[in-house]
Amino acid sequence: SCRDTESQALVVFDLDSTLFDVSPRTQRIVLDFSADPQNRKRFPQSTPALEQVRVLSKDWGIRTALTRHGLHTHAPEFHEAVRDYWIQRFFSGEYLQYDHPIEGAVSYTWKVADAGARLVYLSGRDQTTMYEASQKVLEVHGFPPGEIVLKPKKGSDDAEFKVDWFDQQDLSRYNYCVFFENEPVNLHHVHERHPDIDLVFVESTHSGKASVSESWPRILDFRMAE
C-alpha cells in the first residue's frame, strides 16, 4: 500500500491520449497516404477524398474520422490499405513528432517533478522502435526528465504490462501513488491488483472496451488537475 508518510510520492503518467493529443499524428499519416503516388494510382476515387478528412482529438484510432467523412462506403481494400499504412506508422517512432501536449500537461508534470515525486512515463508504446523518439518528443516539448517505461514485447497486452510494472515496485515506500491514464481497461486492471493507487481518468479518447468508473476523478486536460 502507498502510505509510508516518511517518503516521496510516485506519480505515473501514460503518454498517448494522456499527456499527448495523438490526433495530429493520425492526421499526418492520413495525408501522407493520400499523397503517395502508388495509393493514388490504386485508389483513384478514394485517395483524393482523404485530403478532406479532419482527425479530431476525441477520435479513437482511424476509423471514426473516415466514417464521419463518408468514407465508410468506399471499397474494403481501400480501408484495409489505409489501416495497414496507419498501423505501421502510428506505432513507429518517426511520427511521434506530430503529437501535441494536452493543455497544461507540461506545467503540471513540472509541478510533480519539482515537488520531489518519482515521475514515471509508463506507456504501451514499443520499447525497441519508439523509446528514442518518445524521449526526444518529451524533451522537445519541455517535459521534465523522468523514467520512461515502454513495452519490451511488442503486441503484448497493455493492461498486463502496466499491472506487471506496478507489481514490481515496492509501493510501500511511497506516501502517495497516483496513475493518470485515458484507457479504462488499464485503470480497472491496476485498481484490481493495487486498490491503494489513486487513479485519475483523462477524458480524451479510449477504446470503449470497458466502462468508466464513477469513482474515478476525471480531467479533460491538466489545467483541471492543478
Secondary structure, 3 states (H helix, E strand, C coil): CCCCCCCCEEEEECCECCCEECHHHHHHHHHHHHHCHHHHHHCCCHHHHHCCCCCCCCCCCCHHHHHHCCHHHCCHHHHHHHHHHHHHHHCCCCCHHHCEECCCHHHHHHHHHHCCCEEEEEEEEEHHHHHHHHHHHHHHCCCCCCEEEEECCCCCCHHHHHHHHHHHCCHHHCCEEEEEECCHHHHHHHHHHCCCCEEEEECCCCCCCCCCCCCCCEECCCCCCC
